[in-house]
Amino acid sequence: MAALAHWTAIILYLATTVVAALALSNRRQPNNALLLGLLAGALLTHGASLLNTLISPAGYRFDLTAMFSLVAWTVNLLILLLAIKRPLHLLILILAPLGALAEFAALHDWGEAVVREQLSTGVAVHALLSIAAYSLLTLATLQAIYLFYQNQQLHNHRPGAISRFLPPLQTMESLLFGLIGFGQLLLTASLITGFLFLDDLFAQHLVHKTALSILAWLLYSILLWGHWKWGWRGNTAVRWTLAAFAALMLAYFGSKVVLEVILQRS
């Protein structure tokens, strides 16, 4: 059944790609019900196979291909939800084959699985949520950088060649806040599961990561509130996104520097 789900997901992702490609090559709108139906089917079967990927008979998988599959599924799910009311056919054309590639890559485990006796289910869920949240918010940061570049180009009356093939700027901003909103949900779940399943999030070896993660969560929350309440967008949204991601990046990587370099030398 796991193999059937894997290959069904790959076939449906490729079918989605073909439908989007044919419509765009003929310069016409695709059959939206067919396109989104194929993508939804791909996501359902991908989700089923993903459970078998992440929880293998040998234990929990955190290798590169498993994480790539998790992130590809999450991003395609977000695109599906946003595409219900927005023309995101080009992005579907880009991301659907990435979903197929991620599924194919996940058939091969690159790295040893973590034995279940070494890691509780709660801690494994916390780790997976953290990785998915960080990945989505990384994509949101790249999207924010692109929007900043595009705003500068439009301000100077020099629209970039790439933008001609992408949805309108307003749609791309909607995608940015969709990525941030979805990433914030995963970050919230990651923090909650951390408090529930980790022994002490404010122990010396975790306090830096915990504090910076909470700071990032607060900054993303302020940004989403400002966008909803006061219509923050453009460079204001870009600055808040970069500030929040800087805190999140320090939480994931800066804490290692503190623990492994600064504290060891003091």
C-alpha positions as CSV (number, residue, x, y, z in Angstrom):
1,M,0.0,0.0,0.0
2,A,2.8,2.4,0.8
3,A,4.4,1.8,-2.6
4,L,1.0,2.3,-4.3
5,A,0.5,5.6,-2.5
6,H,4.1,6.7,-3.5
7,W,3.6,6.0,-7.2
8,T,0.0,7.3,-7.4
9,A,1.2,10.6,-5.9
10,I,4.0,10.8,-8.5
11,I,1.6,10.1,-11.4
12,L,-1.0,12.7,-10.1
13,Y,1.7,15.3,-9.6
14,L,2.9,14.7,-13.2
15,A,-0.7,14.8,-14.5
16,T,-1.2,18.2,-12.7
17,T,2.0,19.5,-14.3
18,V,0.8,18.4,-17.8
19,V,-2.6,20.1,-17.4
20,A,-1.0,23.3,-16.2
21,A,1.7,23.2,-18.9
22,L,-0.8,22.6,-21.8
23,A,-3.0,25.5,-20.7
24,L,-0.1,27.9,-20.3
25,S,1.5,26.9,-23.6
26,N,-1.9,27.5,-25.4
27,R,-2.3,30.8,-23.5
28,R,-5.6,29.9,-22.0
29,Q,-7.0,29.3,-18.5
30,P,-6.8,25.6,-17.5
31,N,-9.8,23.7,-16.3
32,N,-9.5,24.8,-12.7
33,A,-11.6,22.0,-11.2
34,L,-9.5,19.4,-13.1
35,L,-6.2,21.1,-12.1
36,L,-7.0,21.5,-8.4
37,G,-8.7,18.0,-8.3
38,L,-5.5,16.4,-9.6
39,L,-3.4,18.4,-7.2
40,A,-5.7,17.5,-4.3
41,G,-5.4,13.8,-5.2
42,A,-1.7,14.0,-5.4
43,L,-1.6,15.6,-1.9
44,L,-3.9,13.0,-0.4
45,T,-1.8,10.1,-1.7
46,H,1.5,12.0,-0.9
47,G,0.2,12.5,2.6
48,A,-0.5,8.8,3.0
49,S,2.9,7.8,1.7
50,L,4.5,10.6,3.8
51,L,3.4,8.8,7.0
52,N,5.2,5.7,5.9
53,T,8.2,7.8,4.9
54,L,8.6,9.6,8.2
55,I,7.7,6.6,10.4
56,S,9.5,3.7,8.8
57,P,9.9,0.2,10.3
58,A,13.4,1.1,11.4
59,G,12.3,4.2,13.3
60,Y,11.8,8.0,12.6
61,R,13.4,9.4,9.4
62,F,14.9,12.9,9.5
63,D,17.2,12.5,6.5
64,L,17.3,15.0,3.6
65,T,14.9,13.2,1.3
66,A,12.3,12.6,4.0
67,M,12.4,16.3,5.0
68,F,12.3,17.4,1.3
69,S,9.2,15.3,0.9
70,L,7.6,16.9,4.0
71,V,8.4,20.4,2.9
72,A,7.2,19.7,-0.7
73,W,3.9,18.4,0.6
74,T,3.4,21.4,2.9
75,V,4.1,23.9,0.2
76,N,1.9,22.2,-2.4
77,L,-0.9,22.1,0.2
78,L,-0.6,25.8,0.8
79,I,-0.6,26.5,-3.0
80,L,-3.7,24.4,-3.4
81,L,-5.5,26.3,-0.7
82,L,-4.5,29.7,-2.1
83,A,-5.2,28.7,-5.7
84,I,-8.9,28.1,-4.9
85,K,-9.5,31.9,-5.3
86,R,-6.3,33.1,-7.0
87,P,-4.6,32.4,-10.4
88,L,-1.6,30.4,-9.3
89,H,-1.3,28.1,-12.3
90,L,2.3,29.0,-13.0
91,L,3.3,28.3,-9.4
92,I,1.5,25.0,-9.6
93,L,3.4,24.2,-12.8
94,I,6.7,24.8,-10.9
95,L,5.8,23.1,-7.6
96,A,3.9,20.0,-8.8
97,P,6.9,18.5,-10.4
98,L,8.9,19.3,-7.3
99,G,6.3,17.2,-5.4
100,A,6.8,14.3,-7.8
101,L,10.6,14.6,-7.4
102,A,10.3,14.7,-3.6
103,E,8.2,11.6,-3.7
104,F,10.6,9.8,-5.9
105,A,13.6,10.8,-3.8
106,A,11.8,9.7,-0.6
107,L,11.8,6.1,-1.9
108,H,15.5,6.1,-1.0
109,D,16.6,6.8,2.6
110,W,19.8,8.8,2.7
111,G,20.9,8.3,6.3
112,E,20.0,6.1,9.2
113,A,16.6,6.3,10.9
114,V,16.4,7.2,14.6
115,V,15.3,4.1,16.5
116,R,12.0,4.7,18.2
117,E,13.3,3.7,21.6
118,Q,15.7,6.6,21.4
119,L,13.0,9.2,20.7
120,S,9.5,9.5,22.0
121,T,6.6,10.1,19.6
122,G,6.0,13.6,21.1
123,V,9.6,14.7,20.6
124,A,9.6,13.3,17.1
125,V,6.4,15.3,16.3
126,H,8.0,18.4,17.8
127,A,11.1,17.9,15.6
128,L,9.1,17.4,12.4
129,L,6.9,20.5,13.1
130,S,10.0,22.6,13.8
131,I,11.6,21.5,10.5
132,A,8.4,22.1,8.5
133,A,7.9,25.6,10.2
134,Y,11.5,26.6,9.5
135,S,11.3,25.5,5.9
136,L,8.1,27.3,5.2
137,L,9.3,30.5,6.9
138,T,12.6,30.2,4.9
139,L,10.5,30.2,1.7
140,A,8.5,33.2,3.0
141,T,11.8,35.1,3.5
142,L,12.9,34.3,0.0
143,Q,9.5,35.5,-1.2
144,A,9.8,38.7,0.8
145,I,13.3,39.4,-0.8
146,Y,11.8,38.8,-4.2
147,L,8.9,41.3,-3.4
148,F,11.4,43.9,-2.2
149,Y,13.4,43.5,-5.5
150,Q,10.2,43.7,-7.5
151,N,9.0,46.8,-5.7
152,Q,12.3,48.5,-6.3
153,Q,12.1,47.6,-10.0
154,L,8.6,48.9,-10.3
155,H,9.5,52.1,-8.4
156,N,12.3,52.7,-11.0
157,H,10.0,51.7,-13.9
158,R,12.1,48.7,-14.7
159,P,10.0,45.6,-14.2
160,G,12.2,42.4,-14.2
161,A,11.9,39.8,-17.0
162,I,11.1,37.1,-14.4
163,S,8.0,39.0,-13.2
164,R,6.4,38.8,-16.6
165,F,6.0,35.1,-16.1
166,L,4.7,35.3,-12.5
167,P,1.3,36.2,-11.1
168,P,0.5,39.9,-10.3
169,L,2.4,41.5,-7.4
170,Q,-0.8,41.5,-5.2
171,T,-1.1,37.8,-5.7
172,M,2.5,37.3,-4.8
173,E,2.0,39.3,-1.6
174,S,-1.0,37.0,-0.8
175,L,1.3,34.1,-1.2
176,L,3.9,35.7,1.1
177,F,1.3,36.1,3.9
178,G,-0.1,32.6,3.2
179,L,3.4,31.2,3.7
180,I,3.9,33.2,6.9
181,G,0.5,32.3,8.3
182,F,0.9,28.6,7.6
183,G,4.5,28.7,8.9
184,Q,3.3,30.5,12.0
185,L,0.7,27.8,12.7
186,L,3.5,25.2,12.5
187,L,5.8,27.3,14.6
188,T,3.0,27.6,17.2
189,A,2.5,23.9,17.2
190,S,6.2,23.3,17.5
191,L,6.5,25.5,20.6
192,I,3.4,23.9,22.2
193,T,4.7,20.4,21.6
194,G,8.1,21.5,22.8
195,F,6.6,22.6,26.1
196,L,4.6,19.4,26.4
197,F,7.2,16.8,25.5
198,L,10.6,18.2,26.2
199,D,11.8,17.9,29.8
200,D,12.8,21.6,30.3
201,L,12.8,24.1,27.4
202,F,14.4,26.7,29.7
203,A,17.4,24.5,30.7
204,Q,20.8,26.0,30.0
205,H,21.3,24.1,26.8
206,L,17.9,25.1,25.4
207,V,17.1,28.6,26.9
208,H,18.7,30.5,23.9
209,K,16.8,28.5,21.3
210,T,13.5,28.8,23.3
211,A,13.8,32.5,23.9
212,L,14.7,33.4,20.3
213,S,11.9,31.1,18.9
214,I,9.4,32.9,21.1
215,L,10.8,36.2,19.9
216,A,10.4,35.1,16.3
217,W,6.8,33.9,17.0
218,L,6.0,37.4,18.5
219,L,7.5,39.2,15.5
220,Y,5.5,37.1,13.0
221,S,2.4,37.6,15.1
222,I,2.8,41.4,15.1
223,L,3.4,41.3,11.3
224,L,0.2,39.2,10.7
225,W,-1.8,41.4,13.0
226,G,-0.5,44.5,11.3
227,H,-1.4,43.1,7.9
228,W,-4.9,42.2,9.0
229,K,-5.6,45.3,11.1
230,W,-3.7,48.1,9.3
231,G,-3.0,46.6,5.9
232,W,0.8,46.4,6.3
233,R,2.4,45.3,3.0
234,G,5.3,46.2,0.7
235,N,8.6,47.1,2.3
236,T,7.0,47.2,5.8
237,A,6.1,43.6,5.5
238,V,9.5,42.7,4.1
239,R,11.3,44.4,7.1
240,W,9.2,42.6,9.7
241,T,9.6,39.3,7.8
242,L,13.4,39.6,7.7
243,A,13.6,40.6,11.4
244,A,11.4,37.7,12.5
245,F,13.4,35.2,10.3
246,A,16.7,36.6,11.7
247,A,15.5,35.7,15.2
248,L,14.3,32.3,14.0
249,M,17.7,31.6,12.3
250,L,19.5,32.6,15.5
251,A,17.3,30.2,17.4
252,Y,18.2,27.3,15.1
253,F,21.9,28.1,14.4
254,G,22.9,30.8,16.8
255,S,22.2,28.7,19.9
256,K,24.7,26.1,18.6
257,V,27.3,28.8,18.4
258,V,26.5,29.9,22.0
259,L,26.6,26.4,23.3
260,E,29.5,25.0,21.3
261,V,31.8,28.1,21.1
262,I,31.1,30.8,23.6
263,L,30.1,28.8,26.7
264,Q,32.8,26.2,26.1
265,R,35.5,29.0,26.1
266,S,34.1,30.9,29.1
